[in-house]
Amino acid sequence: MESAAFVLHEASARGDDALIPPALSMIDYSLARGWDTEYGGLLYFVDAEGKPPTRLEWDMKLWWPHAEALYALLLAYRLSGDDKYARSFEQMHAWTFAHFPDPEYGGWYGYLRRDGSLSTPLKGGMWKGFFHTPRALWLCWRLLGEMLG
């Protein structure tokens, strides 16, 4: 979804509507494969052919795919006008904000189990830094401001 957001962002910057359909297809595919229909949220790894994933952490829910998906879905809605992206954004937003933010100390946890429960209280480390969450949320805030006028 992050890659799709980059393509949509570039389509908007260039005024190149031909880039929009392939990016929307990327989002559709990612949601169809990655959304966990049992517990909600995005699975960390899935096999493109539906075979068992080989990564041990395949069923975890990580902060950055959710943050990036929020922006991708909102931008997809803005550029396509298709309400399915607005509904997917609302679903992703509800799940993400129900599970990742630390209500006591702020910030987002990085690593959840498949059911959305906390795997570790880490909010930073070797792989989780100050990039995806603030960037994606700032881009969403800016885009919503443009959309709401």
Summary of the structure (lengths in Angstrom):
residues: 149
radius of gyration: 15.3
end to end distance: 25.9
largest distance: 46.1
contacts: 414
relative contact order: 0.14
helix: 56%
strand: 7%
